[in-house]
Amino acid sequence: MLKKQEYKGKLIVVEGIDGSGKSTQIDLLFKWLQSLGKTVYFSEWNSSTLVKSTTKLGKQEKMFTPTTFSLLQATDFADRWENYILPMLKAGVIVLADRYAYTAFARDVARGVDRAWVRNLYSFAAQPDIVFYFRVPLDVAVDRILTGRSNLKYYEAGMDLGLSDNKVTSFRLFQQRIINEYEAMVNEFGLTTIDGTLPIKKQQKQMRQITRAVIKGWEGLPNPQRRVRPVQVRKSVPGKAG
């Protein structure tokens, strides 16, 4: 179980299957928060330089088992947590994360890794202030992915699981498993669901309303790049009391 978030900053996360539209929405939220003068830091899943070369080699050689893949992803997350996310939260920054521990809870379990084991693996991390889960029908998400890409990657498609010899079929089956895990987590972790089929503006409006309520009355770390309006000093008139 994730521990309670007790730091000065705010942690906001987006989750969902590939093609859910979460990345577009967190980018818009990032820009909006900056426009409000907030100091914001962005962190993306599987982006640690510590294990980048190992991850690349393992994928190229198709060396991963579900457990070793899980451990490597957890190492990636732990590095980003310890060296970037945690210091930012302690400093009072709003941290936006495109995927968090819930991605591991969904994907690793979908690959057959023990559910309790995976949750314990990430128990050092804090529970976010908001977790937006973008719910989309499988067909919609798959169409979005296939329209934007010429080829699915081996592990992305879940080919390591032997679900199907066809990449697209395997991808669909794997994504459905992931959806099932996300849906089970909605109540378990109190995820805030967003209808990923709504127009982009409507989704963003919902996110901003929820985020605004969470940061209401909260100052955090001021953005040093925010323009401060000059203070007009009233000049005293000779012969009158100041």
Residue frames as qw, qx, qy, qz and C-alpha x, y, z in Angstrom:
[[0.000, 0.887, 0.461, 0.000, 0.00, 0.00, 0.00],
 [0.369, 0.544, -0.040, 0.753, 1.25, 3.47, -0.84],
 [0.366, -0.382, -0.512, 0.677, 1.99, 5.73, 2.10],
 [0.036, 0.898, 0.410, -0.156, 0.16, 8.96, 2.88],
 [0.457, 0.538, 0.080, 0.703, 1.35, 12.06, 1.03],
 [0.438, -0.806, -0.282, 0.282, 2.60, 14.45, 3.72],
 [0.537, -0.046, 0.146, 0.829, 4.96, 16.68, 1.75],
 [0.035, 0.544, 0.126, -0.829, 4.66, 20.39, 0.96],
 [0.163, 0.223, -0.578, -0.768, 4.07, 19.83, -2.73],
 [0.756, 0.250, 0.301, -0.526, 1.18, 18.30, -4.62],
 [0.203, -0.214, 0.891, 0.345, 1.33, 15.08, -6.63],
 [0.677, 0.425, 0.166, -0.576, -1.04, 14.70, -9.58],
 [0.317, -0.205, 0.876, 0.299, -1.00, 11.58, -11.74],
 [0.698, 0.339, -0.151, -0.613, -2.64, 10.46, -14.98],
 [0.377, -0.165, 0.910, 0.048, -3.25, 6.79, -15.72],
 [0.747, 0.439, 0.154, -0.474, -4.89, 4.76, -18.44],
 [0.821, 0.106, 0.488, 0.277, -4.19, 2.28, -21.20],
 [0.294, -0.189, 0.461, 0.816, -2.25, 3.24, -24.31],
 [0.019, -0.339, -0.630, -0.698, -4.39, 5.48, -26.48],
 [0.210, -0.658, -0.679, 0.251, -6.49, 6.81, -23.61],
 [0.151, 0.813, 0.191, 0.528, -5.46, 10.43, -24.26],
 [0.610, -0.721, -0.200, 0.262, -3.89, 10.98, -20.84],
 [0.608, -0.135, 0.115, 0.774, -0.61, 12.40, -22.16],
 [0.120, 0.549, 0.343, 0.752, -2.38, 15.14, -24.09],
 [0.426, -0.800, -0.335, -0.258, -4.38, 16.10, -21.02],
 [0.682, -0.570, -0.117, 0.443, -1.45, 16.22, -18.60],
 [0.471, 0.142, 0.192, 0.849, 0.44, 18.46, -21.02],
 [0.113, -0.674, -0.334, -0.649, -2.49, 20.89, -21.07],
 [0.615, -0.739, -0.274, 0.021, -2.75, 20.75, -17.29],
 [0.689, -0.216, -0.027, 0.692, 0.97, 21.46, -16.98],
 [0.253, 0.351, 0.222, 0.874, 0.68, 24.60, -19.11],
 [0.352, -0.741, -0.368, -0.438, -2.41, 25.76, -17.24],
 [0.697, -0.622, -0.222, 0.280, -0.75, 25.42, -13.83],
 [0.558, -0.039, 0.067, 0.826, 2.26, 27.33, -15.08],
 [0.031, 0.564, 0.320, 0.760, -0.03, 30.11, -16.28],
 [0.534, -0.770, -0.302, -0.176, -1.30, 30.36, -12.71],
 [0.004, 0.818, -0.443, 0.366, 2.24, 31.01, -11.53],
 [0.882, -0.387, 0.246, -0.109, 2.74, 27.55, -10.02],
 [0.024, 0.615, -0.776, -0.139, 6.09, 25.79, -10.04],
 [0.930, 0.118, 0.155, -0.311, 5.49, 22.49, -11.81],
 [0.126, -0.501, 0.829, 0.214, 7.70, 19.46, -12.47],
 [0.855, 0.249, -0.136, -0.434, 6.87, 16.73, -15.00],
 [0.306, -0.401, 0.863, 0.028, 7.91, 13.09, -14.69],
 [0.754, 0.286, -0.329, -0.493, 7.32, 10.38, -17.27],
 [0.920, -0.183, 0.328, -0.113, 7.16, 6.61, -16.87],
 [0.893, 0.098, 0.272, 0.344, 10.25, 4.62, -17.84],
 [0.364, 0.893, -0.042, 0.262, 12.47, 7.68, -18.26],
 [0.576, -0.751, 0.283, 0.154, 15.32, 7.07, -15.80],
 [0.471, 0.730, -0.494, -0.023, 18.80, 7.21, -17.35],
 [0.440, -0.513, 0.711, -0.192, 19.98, 4.75, -14.68],
 [0.619, 0.034, 0.784, -0.020, 18.44, 1.73, -16.38],
 [0.546, 0.653, -0.067, -0.521, 17.85, 3.08, -19.88],
 [0.307, 0.536, -0.741, -0.264, 20.60, 1.04, -21.57],
 [0.201, -0.078, 0.958, -0.188, 19.67, -2.13, -19.70],
 [0.554, 0.443, 0.497, -0.500, 16.01, -1.74, -20.60],
 [0.512, 0.649, -0.304, -0.473, 16.85, -1.14, -24.25],
 [0.153, 0.410, -0.891, -0.117, 19.12, -4.19, -24.44],
 [0.334, 0.075, 0.879, -0.333, 16.63, -6.42, -22.63],
 [0.606, 0.535, 0.286, -0.514, 13.85, -5.45, -25.02],
 [0.426, 0.629, -0.522, -0.387, 16.03, -5.88, -28.10],
 [0.181, 0.302, -0.936, -0.002, 17.14, -9.35, -27.04],
 [0.737, -0.288, -0.317, -0.523, 13.69, -10.27, -25.63],
 [0.401, 0.217, -0.783, 0.422, 15.34, -11.28, -22.37],
 [0.307, -0.269, 0.414, -0.813, 12.69, -10.23, -19.87],
 [0.247, -0.366, -0.897, 0.033, 10.48, -12.49, -17.83],
 [0.278, -0.783, -0.379, -0.406, 7.42, -10.84, -16.23],
 [0.649, -0.687, -0.187, 0.268, 9.26, -10.65, -12.91],
 [0.580, -0.164, 0.127, 0.788, 12.54, -9.23, -14.23],
 [0.112, 0.544, 0.378, 0.741, 10.59, -6.70, -16.29],
 [0.441, -0.809, -0.351, -0.165, 8.68, -5.71, -13.17],
 [0.673, -0.542, -0.075, 0.497, 11.86, -5.29, -11.13],
 [0.462, 0.112, 0.235, 0.847, 13.54, -3.17, -13.80],
 [0.088, -0.688, -0.382, -0.610, 10.53, -0.87, -14.08],
 [0.580, -0.767, -0.267, 0.066, 10.48, -0.56, -10.28],
 [0.648, -0.271, 0.041, 0.711, 14.17, 0.38, -10.33],
 [0.224, 0.429, 0.329, 0.811, 13.44, 3.05, -12.92],
 [0.338, -0.780, -0.361, -0.384, 10.62, 4.42, -10.77],
 [0.690, -0.611, -0.203, 0.331, 12.67, 4.29, -7.54],
 [0.538, -0.010, 0.106, 0.836, 15.47, 6.31, -9.15],
 [0.002, 0.536, 0.316, 0.783, 13.08, 9.00, -10.36],
 [0.534, -0.739, -0.382, -0.151, 11.27, 9.02, -7.02],
 [0.702, -0.499, -0.150, 0.484, 14.37, 9.37, -4.86],
 [0.489, -0.141, 0.172, 0.843, 16.26, 11.87, -7.01],
 [0.006, 0.233, 0.366, 0.901, 13.55, 13.98, -8.61],
 [0.409, -0.566, -0.552, -0.456, 9.95, 13.48, -7.49],
 [0.608, -0.571, -0.468, 0.293, 10.55, 13.36, -3.72],
 [0.391, -0.204, -0.103, 0.892, 12.88, 16.40, -3.57],
 [0.083, -0.319, -0.371, -0.868, 10.35, 18.38, -5.62],
 [0.507, -0.608, -0.557, -0.250, 7.50, 17.45, -3.31],
 [0.584, -0.467, -0.370, 0.551, 9.55, 18.37, -0.26],
 [0.270, -0.052, 0.075, 0.959, 10.30, 21.76, -1.82],
 [0.276, 0.538, 0.440, -0.664, 6.61, 22.50, -2.38],
 [0.176, 0.283, -0.582, -0.742, 6.45, 21.88, -6.14],
 [0.808, 0.250, 0.251, -0.471, 3.46, 20.47, -8.01],
 [0.188, -0.315, 0.872, 0.325, 4.63, 17.21, -9.57],
 [0.780, 0.342, 0.001, -0.524, 2.73, 15.93, -12.59],
 [0.334, -0.320, 0.872, 0.159, 3.38, 12.28, -13.45],
 [0.714, 0.302, -0.353, -0.523, 2.43, 10.60, -16.71],
 [0.862, -0.060, -0.503, -0.029, 1.96, 7.15, -15.14],
 [0.312, -0.639, 0.535, -0.457, 2.84, 6.19, -11.59],
 [0.232, -0.242, 0.923, -0.187, 2.90, 3.00, -9.52],
 [0.696, 0.292, 0.432, -0.493, -0.60, 2.14, -10.74],
 [0.611, 0.575, -0.434, -0.329, 0.85, 1.42, -14.18],
 [0.157, 0.362, -0.910, 0.124, 2.96, -1.32, -12.62],
 [0.459, 0.052, 0.718, -0.520, -0.03, -2.55, -10.62],
 [0.739, 0.456, 0.126, -0.480, -1.94, -2.92, -13.88],
 [0.597, 0.600, -0.497, -0.193, 0.69, -4.09, -16.36],
 [0.039, 0.429, -0.882, 0.192, 2.71, -6.38, -14.12],
 [0.547, 0.065, 0.708, -0.442, -0.37, -8.17, -12.81],
 [0.744, 0.512, -0.023, -0.429, -1.67, -8.43, -16.38],
 [0.476, 0.557, -0.679, -0.048, 1.58, -10.27, -17.11],
 [0.855, -0.174, -0.485, -0.053, 0.90, -12.70, -14.27],
 [0.307, 0.287, -0.589, 0.690, 3.01, -11.20, -11.47],
 [0.350, -0.494, -0.745, 0.281, 1.53, -11.55, -7.99],
 [0.081, -0.823, -0.281, -0.486, -0.72, -8.58, -7.15],
 [0.591, -0.801, -0.067, 0.070, 0.34, -8.25, -3.50],
 [0.757, -0.176, 0.155, 0.609, 4.03, -8.59, -4.40],
 [0.359, 0.509, 0.260, 0.738, 3.88, -5.72, -6.89],
 [0.281, -0.871, -0.207, -0.346, 2.04, -3.44, -4.47],
 [0.725, -0.629, 0.015, 0.280, 4.64, -4.12, -1.80],
 [0.697, 0.163, 0.185, 0.674, 7.42, -3.34, -4.30],
 [0.156, 0.566, 0.166, 0.793, 6.18, 0.27, -4.55],
 [0.489, -0.714, -0.493, 0.084, 5.23, 0.74, -0.89],
 [0.480, -0.293, -0.119, 0.819, 7.96, 3.39, -0.43],
 [0.090, 0.294, 0.354, 0.884, 6.10, 5.80, -2.72],
 [0.173, 0.248, 0.459, -0.836, 3.49, 8.32, -1.61],
 [0.279, 0.588, 0.758, 0.043, -0.17, 8.24, -2.56],
 [0.184, 0.274, 0.289, 0.899, -0.93, 11.07, -5.03],
 [0.202, 0.273, 0.371, -0.864, -3.27, 13.94, -4.23],
 [0.697, 0.446, 0.099, -0.553, -5.16, 13.20, -7.45],
 [0.329, -0.137, 0.855, 0.376, -5.07, 10.23, -9.80],
 [0.591, 0.443, -0.051, -0.672, -6.93, 10.82, -13.04],
 [0.459, -0.014, 0.868, 0.189, -7.86, 7.53, -14.70],
 [0.403, 0.380, -0.307, -0.774, -8.84, 7.95, -18.35],
 [0.570, 0.154, 0.793, -0.152, -11.47, 5.37, -19.16],
 [0.439, 0.457, -0.394, -0.665, -11.89, 4.52, -22.84],
 [0.941, 0.160, 0.203, -0.221, -13.39, 1.55, -24.68],
 [0.677, -0.289, 0.556, 0.386, -10.76, -0.89, -25.88],
 [0.609, 0.531, 0.478, 0.344, -11.69, -0.44, -29.55],
 [0.106, 0.991, 0.048, 0.073, -11.27, 3.34, -29.32],
 [0.439, -0.768, 0.416, 0.210, -7.84, 3.08, -27.69],
 [0.709, -0.033, 0.601, 0.367, -6.60, 0.44, -30.14],
 [0.499, 0.745, 0.359, 0.260, -7.79, 2.47, -33.14],
 [0.073, -0.987, 0.136, 0.037, -5.94, 5.53, -31.83],
 [0.560, -0.560, 0.542, 0.280, -2.72, 3.58, -31.38],
 [0.678, 0.189, 0.618, 0.351, -2.84, 1.79, -34.73],
 [0.371, 0.885, 0.251, 0.124, -3.68, 5.02, -36.55],
 [0.093, -0.964, 0.250, 0.024, -0.63, 6.78, -35.13],
 [0.409, -0.573, 0.691, 0.163, 1.91, 3.97, -35.47],
 [0.618, 0.442, -0.537, -0.366, 3.19, 1.76, -38.24],
 [0.692, 0.092, -0.711, 0.088, 4.26, -1.08, -35.95],
 [0.691, -0.666, 0.047, -0.278, 3.62, -2.29, -32.41],
 [0.107, 0.616, -0.741, 0.244, 6.60, -3.17, -30.25],
 [0.537, 0.018, -0.843, 0.016, 7.09, -6.70, -28.90],
 [0.216, -0.209, -0.758, 0.579, 6.52, -6.05, -25.18],
 [0.290, 0.110, 0.082, -0.947, 4.02, -3.28, -25.84],
 [0.647, 0.028, -0.470, -0.599, 1.87, -5.81, -27.66],
 [0.713, -0.329, 0.488, -0.381, 2.30, -8.39, -24.88],
 [0.769, 0.390, -0.469, -0.191, 3.91, -10.85, -27.29],
 [0.129, 0.422, -0.828, 0.345, 5.99, -12.26, -24.43],
 [0.548, -0.093, 0.574, -0.601, 2.79, -13.70, -22.93],
 [0.056, -0.010, 0.953, 0.297, 1.97, -15.99, -25.84],
 [0.433, 0.401, 0.486, -0.644, -1.58, -14.66, -26.11],
 [0.724, 0.623, 0.265, -0.130, -1.54, -14.71, -29.92],
 [0.674, -0.002, 0.372, 0.638, 0.89, -14.93, -32.83],
 [0.232, 0.713, 0.350, 0.562, -0.71, -11.80, -34.26],
 [0.312, 0.036, -0.327, 0.891, 0.62, -8.56, -32.76],
 [0.314, -0.303, -0.114, -0.893, -2.64, -6.63, -33.01],
 [0.746, -0.368, -0.477, -0.283, -4.65, -9.46, -31.49],
 [0.659, -0.166, -0.511, 0.527, -2.08, -9.89, -28.73],
 [0.105, 0.184, -0.173, 0.962, -2.12, -6.14, -28.07],
 [0.520, -0.388, -0.261, -0.715, -5.91, -6.14, -27.73],
 [0.799, -0.335, -0.500, -0.005, -5.91, -9.08, -25.34],
 [0.546, -0.045, -0.413, 0.728, -3.09, -7.59, -23.26],
 [0.073, -0.270, 0.055, -0.958, -4.75, -4.17, -23.07],
 [0.645, -0.436, -0.378, -0.501, -8.02, -5.75, -21.95],
 [0.737, -0.272, -0.512, 0.347, -6.18, -7.43, -19.09],
 [0.308, 0.065, -0.253, 0.915, -4.74, -4.05, -18.13],
 [0.354, -0.398, -0.207, -0.820, -8.18, -2.42, -18.28],
 [0.735, -0.420, -0.515, -0.134, -9.51, -5.08, -15.91],
 [0.606, -0.204, -0.429, 0.638, -6.80, -4.23, -13.38],
 [0.053, 0.200, -0.043, 0.977, -7.41, -0.47, -13.67],
 [0.516, -0.444, -0.375, -0.629, -11.14, -0.93, -13.17],
 [0.742, -0.398, -0.515, 0.159, -10.48, -2.93, -10.01],
 [0.485, -0.081, -0.299, 0.818, -8.25, -0.14, -8.71],
 [0.109, -0.571, -0.238, -0.779, -10.86, 2.61, -9.11],
 [0.643, -0.671, -0.185, -0.321, -12.43, 1.78, -5.76],
 [0.850, -0.228, -0.246, 0.407, -9.31, 0.33, -4.17],
 [0.507, -0.108, -0.062, 0.853, -7.30, 3.53, -4.59],
 [0.075, 0.792, 0.375, -0.475, -10.02, 6.10, -5.19],
 [0.353, 0.005, 0.479, 0.804, -9.04, 6.90, -8.76],
 [0.308, 0.599, 0.203, -0.710, -10.84, 9.85, -10.37],
 [0.544, 0.283, 0.714, 0.338, -12.31, 8.64, -13.65],
 [0.203, 0.571, -0.162, -0.779, -12.39, 10.80, -16.75],
 [0.766, 0.462, 0.439, -0.082, -14.35, 9.80, -19.84],
 [0.388, -0.403, 0.508, 0.655, -11.60, 9.63, -22.44],
 [0.342, 0.431, 0.705, 0.448, -14.11, 9.77, -25.30],
 [0.019, 0.900, 0.333, -0.282, -15.25, 13.29, -24.43],
 [0.451, 0.818, -0.028, 0.357, -13.91, 16.26, -26.41],
 [0.626, 0.134, -0.359, 0.679, -10.44, 17.33, -25.27],
 [0.061, -0.469, 0.139, -0.870, -11.71, 20.66, -23.93],
 [0.722, -0.488, -0.154, -0.466, -14.37, 19.00, -21.76],
 [0.876, -0.154, -0.353, 0.290, -11.87, 16.56, -20.29],
 [0.438, 0.250, -0.282, 0.816, -9.47, 19.39, -19.51],
 [0.331, -0.552, -0.015, -0.765, -12.23, 21.47, -17.93],
 [0.854, -0.430, -0.244, -0.161, -13.05, 18.61, -15.55],
 [0.784, -0.001, -0.309, 0.538, -9.39, 18.17, -14.66],
 [0.191, 0.410, -0.173, 0.875, -8.94, 21.86, -13.95],
 [0.553, -0.577, -0.109, -0.591, -12.02, 22.01, -11.75],
 [0.906, -0.342, -0.238, 0.077, -10.82, 19.08, -9.66],
 [0.666, 0.140, -0.226, 0.697, -7.24, 20.36, -9.52],
 [0.035, -0.580, 0.045, -0.813, -8.36, 23.87, -8.61],
 [0.713, -0.590, -0.140, -0.352, -10.27, 22.48, -5.62],
 [0.897, -0.198, -0.212, 0.334, -7.19, 20.59, -4.41],
 [0.543, 0.137, -0.124, 0.819, -4.84, 23.57, -4.65],
 [0.189, -0.810, -0.253, -0.495, -7.34, 26.15, -3.32],
 [0.501, -0.844, 0.107, -0.159, -5.69, 28.13, -0.53],
 [0.866, -0.253, 0.213, 0.375, -2.38, 26.33, -1.14],
 [0.118, 0.927, -0.244, -0.260, 0.66, 28.37, -2.13],
 [0.939, 0.144, 0.135, 0.282, 3.52, 25.92, -2.59],
 [0.541, -0.323, 0.235, 0.740, 6.82, 27.04, -4.07],
 [0.315, 0.828, 0.089, -0.456, 6.43, 30.33, -5.98],
 [0.778, 0.427, 0.279, 0.368, 7.47, 30.28, -9.61],
 [0.402, -0.558, 0.100, 0.719, 10.56, 32.52, -9.88],
 [0.249, 0.092, 0.566, 0.781, 9.82, 33.15, -13.55],
 [0.026, 0.753, 0.654, 0.066, 6.36, 34.54, -12.91],
 [0.192, 0.449, 0.056, 0.871, 6.09, 38.22, -13.68],
 [0.268, -0.573, -0.592, 0.500, 5.28, 40.30, -10.65],
 [0.125, 0.843, 0.324, 0.411, 3.35, 43.49, -11.22],
 [0.355, 0.240, -0.322, 0.844, 5.29, 46.52, -9.98],
 [0.280, -0.670, -0.599, 0.337, 3.97, 48.03, -6.77],
 [0.149, 0.702, 0.167, 0.676, 2.87, 51.61, -7.20],
 [0.423, -0.336, -0.478, 0.693, 4.09, 53.76, -4.33],
 [0.009, -0.896, -0.388, -0.215, 1.85, 56.69, -3.55],
 [0.421, 0.293, -0.203, 0.834, 3.86, 59.88, -3.26],
 [0.267, -0.646, -0.533, 0.477, 3.23, 62.01, -0.21],
 [0.184, 0.802, 0.262, 0.504, 1.98, 65.52, -0.80],
 [0.346, 0.146, -0.375, 0.848, 3.97, 68.29, 0.94],
 [0.260, -0.235, 0.205, -0.914, 2.11, 69.78, 3.87],
 [0.814, -0.205, -0.155, -0.520, -0.18, 66.75, 4.32],
 [0.606, -0.425, 0.644, -0.192, 0.15, 63.85, 6.71],
 [0.329, 0.357, -0.809, -0.332, 1.58, 60.76, 5.10]]
